[in-house]
């Protein structure tokens, strides 16, 4: 998800249904709206929203690696995302909603490390990075992230969201249906 402003500015920019135990890739393309609230801009990874999240099917731990947000003029790599491969610790990553983010070696799509998200309390509980000042209204971005989980249902949808402003500015800009146990 990408967030511009408060929660009303959250947009899902990518979504995927993941399979348990497998890595899956979330990709998407998103254009920041010309009227977006640019007071806060961030991106985060979440599982698909559920009104009443089930601890087994919605709030399981998951891993994230190789996160990127690029704009049309960016060079290849992680674009404007800092430390998208988690090889340099957890900075400047934080969590969206209540959860725990730790850098681990037990799973990694590339390099030696990935981020493990655990103790989730909401489907939006996941890693986030603030992008305020790095994107402008009307700008087109491409997003990508690897996700993997080993507990819960056999497959699950994961979203890459961008938030502009408050929660009303959250948009899903990429999604993937991931398979348990696979990247």
Secondary structure, DSSP 8 states (H G I E B T S, - for coil): -EEEEEEEEEEEEEEEEEEEEE-EEEEEEEE--TT--TTSEEEEEEE---TT--TTTTS--EEEEEEEEEETT--SSSBT-SSTT-TT-STT-EEESS-EEEEESS--SSSS-EEEEES--STT-EEEEE-TTT--TT-EEEEEEEEE-SSSSSEEEEEEEEEEEEEET-EEEEEEEEEEEE-
